[in-house]
Amino acid sequence: MNRLARKRILGFTVIELMIVLVIVAILLALAYPSYIQYVRKGKRGEAQQLLMNWSINQEIFRSNNPQYATTAQLPVPTNDNYTFTLPARSATAYTLQAAATGDQVNDEARDGTSCTPLTLDQNGVKLPAVCWE
Protein backbone atom coordinates (compact mmCIF):
# COMPACT_ATOMS: atom_id res chain seq x y z
CA MET A 1 0.00 0.00 0.00
CA ASN A 2 1.03 3.48 -0.71
CA ARG A 3 2.11 5.48 2.27
CA LEU A 4 -0.01 8.49 1.26
CA ALA A 5 -3.11 6.40 0.84
CA ARG A 6 -2.92 5.20 4.43
CA LYS A 7 -2.42 8.65 5.95
CA ARG A 8 -5.73 10.14 7.04
CA ILE A 9 -6.25 13.83 6.42
CA LEU A 10 -7.40 15.64 9.56
CA GLY A 11 -9.41 18.84 9.69
CA PHE A 12 -12.85 20.26 9.14
CA THR A 13 -14.81 20.33 5.95
CA VAL A 14 -16.30 23.54 4.63
CA ILE A 15 -19.78 22.22 5.39
CA GLU A 16 -18.88 21.60 9.03
CA LEU A 17 -17.48 25.12 9.35
CA MET A 18 -20.60 26.60 7.76
CA ILE A 19 -22.84 24.69 10.18
CA VAL A 20 -20.85 26.04 13.13
CA LEU A 21 -21.08 29.59 11.75
CA VAL A 22 -24.85 29.28 11.33
CA ILE A 23 -25.23 28.03 14.91
CA VAL A 24 -23.10 30.90 16.24
CA ALA A 25 -25.10 33.42 14.18
CA ILE A 26 -28.39 32.09 15.56
CA LEU A 27 -27.09 32.28 19.14
CA LEU A 28 -25.90 35.86 18.60
CA ALA A 29 -29.21 36.86 17.04
CA LEU A 30 -31.01 35.60 20.13
CA ALA A 31 -28.57 36.97 22.72
CA TYR A 32 -27.78 40.45 21.33
CA PRO A 33 -31.21 42.07 21.95
CA SER A 34 -31.18 40.89 25.57
CA TYR A 35 -27.66 42.23 26.00
CA ILE A 36 -28.67 45.65 24.63
CA GLN A 37 -31.72 45.69 26.92
CA TYR A 38 -29.54 45.06 29.99
CA VAL A 39 -27.05 47.74 28.93
CA ARG A 40 -29.88 50.28 28.57
CA LYS A 41 -31.33 49.25 31.92
CA GLY A 42 -27.93 49.79 33.53
CA LYS A 43 -27.64 53.26 32.01
CA ARG A 44 -31.18 54.03 33.21
CA GLY A 45 -30.11 52.97 36.71
CA GLU A 46 -27.24 55.45 36.59
CA ALA A 47 -29.65 58.24 35.62
CA GLN A 48 -32.04 57.26 38.41
CA GLN A 49 -29.20 57.38 40.91
CA LEU A 50 -28.21 60.84 39.70
CA LEU A 51 -31.83 62.02 40.01
CA MET A 52 -32.02 60.64 43.56
CA ASN A 53 -28.76 62.36 44.53
CA TRP A 54 -29.98 65.61 42.97
CA SER A 55 -33.22 65.27 44.95
CA ILE A 56 -31.28 64.78 48.18
CA ASN A 57 -29.23 67.89 47.40
CA GLN A 58 -32.46 69.83 46.75
CA GLU A 59 -33.80 68.77 50.15
CA ILE A 60 -30.55 69.75 51.87
CA PHE A 61 -30.67 73.14 50.12
CA ARG A 62 -34.34 73.61 51.10
CA SER A 63 -33.60 72.82 54.75
CA ASN A 64 -31.28 75.85 54.81
CA ASN A 65 -33.24 78.18 52.49
CA PRO A 66 -36.85 79.32 52.05
CA GLN A 67 -37.19 77.62 48.65
CA TYR A 68 -35.75 74.88 46.47
CA ALA A 69 -32.60 75.58 44.48
CA THR A 70 -32.42 76.77 40.90
CA THR A 71 -29.98 75.23 38.45
CA ALA A 72 -27.71 78.22 39.09
CA GLN A 73 -27.68 77.50 42.83
CA LEU A 74 -27.32 73.73 42.61
CA PRO A 75 -25.31 72.05 39.85
CA VAL A 76 -27.21 69.91 37.36
CA PRO A 77 -25.95 66.32 37.05
CA THR A 78 -24.20 65.36 33.84
CA ASN A 79 -24.23 62.04 32.03
CA ASP A 80 -23.40 60.89 28.50
CA ASN A 81 -26.77 59.17 28.05
CA TYR A 82 -29.20 61.63 29.68
CA THR A 83 -29.85 65.36 29.79
CA PHE A 84 -30.95 66.58 33.22
CA THR A 85 -33.30 69.53 33.66
CA LEU A 86 -35.38 71.23 36.32
CA PRO A 87 -38.61 71.93 34.39
CA ALA A 88 -40.65 72.96 37.45
CA ARG A 89 -39.55 74.64 40.66
CA SER A 90 -41.18 76.79 43.32
CA ALA A 91 -40.67 77.52 46.99
CA THR A 92 -42.44 74.31 47.96
CA ALA A 93 -42.13 71.99 44.95
CA TYR A 94 -39.82 70.80 42.23
CA THR A 95 -39.70 68.27 39.42
CA LEU A 96 -36.39 66.83 38.27
CA GLN A 97 -36.18 65.32 34.81
CA ALA A 98 -33.73 63.10 32.92
CA ALA A 99 -34.32 62.83 29.17
CA ALA A 100 -32.50 60.07 27.33
CA THR A 101 -30.15 60.91 24.47
CA GLY A 102 -28.58 58.84 21.71
CA ASP A 103 -29.43 55.16 21.63
CA GLN A 104 -30.82 55.38 25.16
CA VAL A 105 -34.01 56.98 23.76
CA ASN A 106 -35.03 53.43 22.76
CA ASP A 107 -35.04 52.31 26.41
CA GLU A 108 -38.28 50.58 27.34
CA ALA A 109 -39.64 48.81 30.39
CA ARG A 110 -40.70 45.17 30.20
CA ASP A 111 -44.26 46.16 29.30
CA GLY A 112 -43.12 48.37 26.41
CA THR A 113 -43.49 51.70 28.25
CA SER A 114 -40.95 54.27 27.10
CA CYS A 115 -38.53 55.12 29.89
CA THR A 116 -37.79 58.65 28.78
CA PRO A 117 -38.06 61.11 30.34
CA LEU A 118 -37.58 59.94 33.90
CA THR A 119 -38.99 62.34 36.49
CA LEU A 120 -38.79 62.69 40.25
CA ASP A 121 -40.59 65.28 42.37
CA GLN A 122 -40.35 66.59 45.94
CA ASN A 123 -42.79 63.94 47.19
CA GLY A 124 -40.70 61.12 45.77
CA VAL A 125 -43.12 60.41 42.92
CA LYS A 126 -41.15 58.64 40.19
CA LEU A 127 -42.47 58.50 36.65
CA PRO A 128 -42.88 56.43 34.59
CA ALA A 129 -43.35 54.18 37.62
CA VAL A 130 -42.72 50.93 35.74
CA CYS A 131 -39.26 52.18 34.75
CA TRP A 132 -38.26 52.70 38.39
CA GLU A 133 -38.99 49.10 39.45
C-alpha positions in Angstrom: 0.0 0.0 0.0 1.0 3.5 -0.7 2.1 5.5 2.3 0.0 8.5 1.3 -3.1 6.4 0.8 -2.9 5.2 4.4 -2.4 8.6 6.0 -5.7 10.1 7.0 -6.2 13.8 6.4 -7.4 15.6 9.6 -9.4 18.8 9.7 -12.8 20.3 9.1 -14.8 20.3 5.9 -16.3 23.5 4.6 -19.8 22.2 5.4 -18.9 21.6 9.0 -17.5 25.1 9.4 -20.6 26.6 7.8 -22.8 24.7 10.2 -20.9 26.0 13.1 -21.1 29.6 11.7 -24.9 29.3 11.3 -25.2 28.0 14.9 -23.1 30.9 16.2 -25.1 33.4 14.2 -28.4 32.1 15.6 -27.1 32.3 19.1 -25.9 35.9 18.6 -29.2 36.9 17.0 -31.0 35.6 20.1 -28.6 37.0 22.7 -27.8 40.4 21.3 -31.2 42.1 21.9 -31.2 40.9 25.6 -27.7 42.2 26.0 -28.7 45.6 24.6 -31.7 45.7 26.9 -29.5 45.1 30.0 -27.1 47.7 28.9 -29.9 50.3 28.6 -31.3 49.2 31.9 -27.9 49.8 33.5 -27.6 53.3 32.0 -31.2 54.0 33.2 -30.1 53.0 36.7 -27.2 55.4 36.6 -29.6 58.2 35.6 -32.0 57.3 38.4 -29.2 57.4 40.9 -28.2 60.8 39.7 -31.8 62.0 40.0 -32.0 60.6 43.6 -28.8 62.4 44.5 -30.0 65.6 43.0 -33.2 65.3 44.9 -31.3 64.8 48.2 -29.2 67.9 47.4 -32.5 69.8 46.7 -33.8 68.8 50.1 -30.5 69.8 51.9 -30.7 73.1 50.1 -34.3 73.6 51.1 -33.6 72.8 54.8 -31.3 75.9 54.8 -33.2 78.2 52.5 -36.9 79.3 52.0 -37.2 77.6 48.7 -35.7 74.9 46.5 -32.6 75.6 44.5 -32.4 76.8 40.9 -30.0 75.2 38.4 -27.7 78.2 39.1 -27.7 77.5 42.8 -27.3 73.7 42.6 -25.3 72.1 39.9 -27.2 69.9 37.4 -26.0 66.3 37.0 -24.2 65.4 33.8 -24.2 62.0 32.0 -23.4 60.9 28.5 -26.8 59.2 28.1 -29.2 61.6 29.7 -29.9 65.4 29.8 -30.9 66.6 33.2 -33.3 69.5 33.7 -35.4 71.2 36.3 -38.6 71.9 34.4 -40.7 73.0 37.4 -39.5 74.6 40.7 -41.2 76.8 43.3 -40.7 77.5 47.0 -42.4 74.3 48.0 -42.1 72.0 45.0 -39.8 70.8 42.2 -39.7 68.3 39.4 -36.4 66.8 38.3 -36.2 65.3 34.8 -33.7 63.1 32.9 -34.3 62.8 29.2 -32.5 60.1 27.3 -30.1 60.9 24.5 -28.6 58.8 21.7 -29.4 55.2 21.6 -30.8 55.4 25.2 -34.0 57.0 23.8 -35.0 53.4 22.8 -35.0 52.3 26.4 -38.3 50.6 27.3 -39.6 48.8 30.4 -40.7 45.2 30.2 -44.3 46.2 29.3 -43.1 48.4 26.4 -43.5 51.7 28.2 -40.9 54.3 27.1 -38.5 55.1 29.9 -37.8 58.6 28.8 -38.1 61.1 30.3 -37.6 59.9 33.9 -39.0 62.3 36.5 -38.8 62.7 40.2 -40.6 65.3 42.4 -40.3 66.6 45.9 -42.8 63.9 47.2 -40.7 61.1 45.8 -43.1 60.4 42.9 -41.1 58.6 40.2 -42.5 58.5 36.6 -42.9 56.4 34.6 -43.4 54.2 37.6 -42.7 50.9 35.7 -39.3 52.2 34.7 -38.3 52.7 38.4 -39.0 49.1 39.5 
